Amino acid sequence: MDPHFARYPFFDGARAAVGDADISPAELIAEDAPAVERGLERVERALMEGTVAPEDERRWTDREELLSYPIARILVSLVDTPAAVDKYAAAEAATAHDRLRADFESDDDGLQSTGTRPVSLNDVLREFDLSGDVRPERDGPDGSGGSSARRSGERRPSHYWVDVGAYLTLSTAEWGERWRLVNRELAAGDVRVTDEELRRLLEEAVRRRVAEGLPFSVRGSAAGEEIADALDDEVTALRNLLNDHDAAGRAEVDAVVPGLFPPCMKELVQRARSDESLPAHSEFSLVSFLVALGMDATEVTTLLGADGEAASRMETRVEYLADAEGAQFAPPSCASMQSYGDCVNRDERCETISHPLSYYAGALRDAGEVRDWREALS
Ligand code: SF4
């Protein structure tokens, strides 16, 4: 099996690899195989934390990772709500985005961070039929070299030119003003994008591929009924997760008072404000916490003192986190924060709660009259 399929199970070739594994999802479920547990973790983490990366990378084999993907799709289909599909597809795409960045950097350095050849930009462009649509800047908008002109180990350019049709297909004005065509540099039918913006477009290509065909009908045959019955407990737990986080995330918090944030979030705010580039999981934790307080993109970037590329990235993240129906990704629990190494400076209140939002709700309640930080902005 190509080990890339464990990290990118939505690649076309991964479907054949699942077939070659010689065991059907129904058999995996009947056997309660490890891939079923990993599939459940995949969806749980997608709904709660916006990632499908495992808590413990070493726990699962490549085969289990690969087989967990069709199981996760079955689970999402059985949960059968638009929010579950949206959040699951977004989380698969966000995880792929992080992995692609790591792989591209390894490819630049000629290193093999995953013990196998990293996936290159050319591999991904080919996968999504974009090879003819993206050119590195060094070729210029009229260049004929194409992305395949770049050799492995050669440092990637900071900018690319993307065919306007592909750009318009993958981007949306909802991502913010800077993505609108009128605000872009255009030449010879190509749009100039940064390296990071190109990865954002690829993330969207992944999201669409993952969302395609979801949810599908699982029931409707004897085998389907059996699968659905066997996963009944898991599906109920996932539905409860979706319901819980809406209640936990917004019910008790109606003001933004940074001085009352839990210690972990104060630390992340301070690190972000000092221009540190936070790891993706830390930035997700912080931004999802702020979004759960009802902050919009401008408020988040203002509080964190972000500008330029960092501000754009955070704005995109805020839009991802708060969907059109107002349902939100819950910020990670204290247990997850601990596993990320982001639970720091614990105090007495930390001993009484299991979620940073509960900490903040309690601190707000105890503080009585408070002044909302946002009042100073108006
Ligand atoms: S215990 Fe929870 S609220 Fe307290 S610092 Fe750790 S993660 Fe934050």
Residues whose N, C-alpha, C, O or C-beta is under 5 A from the ligand:
A	BS01	SF4	P262 P263 C264 C334 M337 C343 V344 R346 C350 H355 P356 Y359
